[in-house]
Amino acid sequence: MHAHVALERAMETLEAYITARGLRRTEERYEILRTIYTELAHFDADTLYHHLLEKGQHISRATVYNTLELLTACGLVKRYSFGEGRTLYERSLGRRQHDHLICMDCGSIQEFCAPELGPIMEGVGRFFHMKPFRHEFIIYAYCQQSECPNRKKSSTFDKNEFQS
């Protein structure tokens, strides 16, 4: 789905959600949605807040957090917990099913599609007599480059946190 079409559908979905629940229509909510659907990929609430400030949008931090909750509730934004209390968001509409590979050294996130996971998911469902309808697959990895170009001076994650 083209980004413009996804944004249009997202605006319509938000409007319907707000109307059905008798919530207030605020320009801040729509500006946050526009920003997410046109300018950001994976982001946390503070990144979104600072991005809005840099654009000259003076929207309170509380409004950003509350709007992210609202957008998550109506299915327009997906929330991910990527370890170490790290919560990131990404837009939901207009996105193909994908999974994530996270560098434990620098925190970079790579998206990938692995169609071969479909049959595995179906097989697991059959084994447990269930019908899978979605999945989330996250791989945590360490960069194999001795001089990772994205590596920060201190690791984003504790390497021992995810080792068995």
LUMVEXDREN-820626 format. One line per field, with one value per residue (C-alpha): residue in three letters; x, y, z. Coordinates in pm, 1 decimal. Layout:
<pts>
type <- (ALA_...)
c1 <- (X_...)
c2 <- (Y_...)
c3 <- (Z_...)
</pts>
This chain:
<pts>
type <- (MET_HIS_ALA_HIS_VAL_ALA_LEU_GLU_ARG_ALA_MET_GLU_THR_LEU_GLU_ALA_TYR_ILE_THR_ALA_ARG_GLY_LEU_ARG_ARG_THR_GLU_GLU_ARG_TYR_GLU_ILE_LEU_ARG_THR_ILE_TYR_THR_GLU_LEU_ALA_HIS_PHE_ASP_ALA_ASP_THR_LEU_TYR_HIS_HIS_LEU_LEU_GLU_LYS_GLY_GLN_HIS_ILE_SER_ARG_ALA_THR_VAL_TYR_ASN_THR_LEU_GLU_LEU_LEU_THR_ALA_CYS_GLY_LEU_VAL_LYS_ARG_TYR_SER_PHE_GLY_GLU_GLY_ARG_THR_LEU_TYR_GLU_ARG_SER_LEU_GLY_ARG_ARG_GLN_HIS_ASP_HIS_LEU_ILE_CYS_MET_ASP_CYS_GLY_SER_ILE_GLN_GLU_PHE_CYS_ALA_PRO_GLU_LEU_GLY_PRO_ILE_MET_GLU_GLY_VAL_GLY_ARG_PHE_PHE_HIS_MET_LYS_PRO_PHE_ARG_HIS_GLU_PHE_ILE_ILE_TYR_ALA_TYR_CYS_GLN_GLN_SER_GLU_CYS_PRO_ASN_ARG_LYS_LYS_SER_SER_THR_PHE_ASP_LYS_ASN_GLU_PHE_GLN_SER)
c1 <- (0.0_136.3_230.2_-23.3_-305.8_-197.7_-204.8_-549.1_-685.0_-519.7_-687.4_-1025.8_-972.7_-876.8_-1179.4_-1414.3_-1255.3_-1278.7_-1637.8_-1754.0_-1614.1_-1716.7_-1356.6_-1232.8_-1100.0_-774.4_-528.6_-244.8_-369.7_-387.7_-44.9_110.0_-53.8_68.4_421.6_425.0_290.1_512.4_838.1_925.0_998.2_1078.5_1062.8_1003.7_777.0_1061.7_1199.5_853.5_818.6_1157.4_1088.8_765.3_947.3_1211.7_930.4_796.0_500.4_462.6_276.2_316.4_494.9_174.4_-21.9_237.3_215.9_-164.7_-196.4_36.2_-192.4_-495.9_-330.3_-223.4_-576.0_-732.1_-472.8_-291.5_36.4_207.5_397.4_703.3_902.7_1257.6_1422.5_1576.8_1247.3_1285.7_943.7_930.4_643.3_581.8_285.1_52.9_-139.9_25.2_293.7_359.4_406.1_767.6_999.2_1290.7_1663.2_1806.3_2176.5_2264.9_2573.5_2422.8_2046.8_1986.3_1675.5_1659.1_1325.8_1300.6_1036.8_1074.1_790.5_929.7_801.4_441.4_457.7_640.9_368.2_97.7_278.0_305.6_-63.3_-159.5_55.0_-127.8_-468.6_-484.6_-521.4_-242.8_-347.5_-33.3_315.7_602.4_952.7_1247.1_1608.9_1859.6_2211.4_2561.8_2729.2_3001.2_3187.5_3485.6_3427.5_3047.7_2976.0_2666.4_2817.4_2796.7_3078.9_2871.5_2637.4_2267.6_2188.7_2356.6_2504.1_2434.4_2067.3_1973.6_2220.3_2108.3)
c2 <- (0.0_340.7_566.4_833.3_577.2_432.5_779.8_849.4_519.8_587.8_930.2_774.9_499.1_749.9_965.4_665.8_549.9_895.2_945.6_601.3_664.4_1027.5_1144.8_1492.4_1560.2_1747.0_1870.2_1734.5_1377.6_1412.7_1580.4_1295.5_1042.4_1230.8_1242.9_870.5_774.1_1005.3_1058.4_785.0_411.8_259.9_515.9_555.8_815.2_1053.7_1038.3_1124.7_1408.3_1560.0_1513.3_1710.5_1987.9_2008.6_2052.7_2344.5_2148.2_2231.9_1923.2_1817.8_1498.2_1378.7_1429.7_1225.6_937.7_948.6_964.9_666.8_471.1_578.3_492.0_153.6_83.0_154.9_-53.5_226.8_184.2_-133.9_-142.6_-364.5_-443.3_-502.7_-595.5_-385.5_-200.2_-62.3_9.7_110.5_183.1_164.8_232.6_-60.4_16.9_-29.6_-257.6_-613.3_-879.4_-856.0_-952.7_-783.5_-839.4_-622.0_-551.8_-590.5_-372.9_-60.8_-115.6_-86.9_-265.6_-448.7_-558.9_-877.1_-1099.8_-1475.0_-1655.1_-1987.2_-1898.6_-1942.4_-2322.2_-2341.9_-2136.3_-2354.7_-2671.7_-2547.9_-2457.0_-2803.4_-2967.0_-2773.4_-2791.2_-2417.1_-2186.0_-1922.9_-1581.6_-1368.9_-1385.9_-1171.7_-1296.6_-1101.8_-1207.5_-1049.1_-1061.8_-925.2_-743.6_-954.1_-649.1_-577.3_-206.9_-185.5_155.0_194.3_76.6_319.9_342.8_142.1_-135.1_-58.6_-394.7_-606.1_-900.8_-1135.8_-1037.3_-1255.5_-1540.5_-1872.2)
c3 <- (0.0_-96.9_198.8_97.0_85.5_421.6_579.4_432.2_569.6_906.1_927.8_847.0_1104.3_1374.0_1291.1_1317.0_1644.4_1802.9_1686.4_1805.7_2152.9_2185.9_2221.2_2135.5_1787.0_1840.8_1581.9_1798.2_1757.7_1382.0_1362.3_1562.2_1329.8_1018.4_1158.4_1234.5_892.2_688.1_876.4_1128.4_1115.9_1457.4_1735.3_2105.1_2262.9_2344.8_1990.5_1858.2_2110.0_2017.2_1645.8_1682.5_1872.4_1597.8_1343.8_1547.5_1687.4_2054.7_2170.3_2531.2_2624.8_2797.9_2474.5_2283.0_2533.5_2549.5_2171.7_2129.6_2364.1_2160.4_1827.1_1963.4_2090.8_1752.3_1564.8_1384.3_1571.1_1684.4_2014.4_2054.6_2366.2_2252.8_2582.9_2859.7_2900.5_2548.7_2397.4_2033.5_1798.0_1424.9_1200.9_1133.2_814.8_480.1_620.3_509.5_773.1_880.4_1161.0_1332.5_1384.9_1661.4_1702.6_2070.3_2021.4_1870.0_1893.9_1519.3_1394.5_1063.0_921.7_718.6_565.0_602.5_420.9_542.8_891.9_767.6_739.6_1073.9_1240.8_1083.1_1196.5_1554.0_1546.1_1422.5_1691.2_1964.6_1788.8_1736.8_1437.6_1428.4_1299.7_1351.6_1494.3_1616.0_1558.1_1698.8_1665.0_1902.5_1758.8_1801.8_1516.0_1353.1_1223.8_1447.9_1395.9_1377.6_1218.2_1437.7_1766.4_2052.2_2305.5_2552.0_2444.2_2424.0_2580.7_2846.2_2651.5_2943.4_2956.6_2659.8_2688.9_2832.7)
</pts>
